[in-house]
Amino acid sequence: MTELNILKTFDNHLIGRKEITLKLSYDNATPKTAEVQALIAAHFKQKPELVKVVDIMPVFGNRYAAVHANIYNDENSFKKFEIINKKKKTAPEAAPKQNQKK
């Protein structure tokens, strides 16, 4: 069971997003970023694609973490201000065979 406690919210109207800091309590291991993203989207009634989890900082020896996240108002704002680091995977090209020594 995971529980969200909102510590701080800031409506950044210029960028078109809501910046939140929250405390995430959990039972087992620290939740994955995708799980936290889905929890935040469900809590704020927003699409998961518009939520960007910036940090998950677990507290040593405890079963909670501090989470920083941004919730965007629309997809254009998200694409404009968030950097997507994942590159598309392509099939490796066949390496040319080297000439054999004579």
NORPE-V720468 format. One record per residue. BURIAL is 1 if it has 24 or more other ideal C-beta (glycine too) atoms within 12 Angstrom, else 0. Layout:
# NORPE-V720468
burial: {BURIAL BURIAL}
This chain:
# NORPE-V720468
burial: {0 1 0 1 0 0 0 0 0 0 0 0 0 0 0 0 1 1 1 1 1 1 1 1 0 1 0 0 0 1 1 0 0 0 1 1 1 0 1 1 1 0 1 1 0 1 0 1 0 1 1 1 1 1 0 1 0 0 0 0 0 0 0 1 1 1 1 1 1 1 1 1 0 0 0 0 0 1 0 0 0 1 0 0 0 0 0 0 0 0 0 0 0 0 0 0 0 0 0 0 0 0}
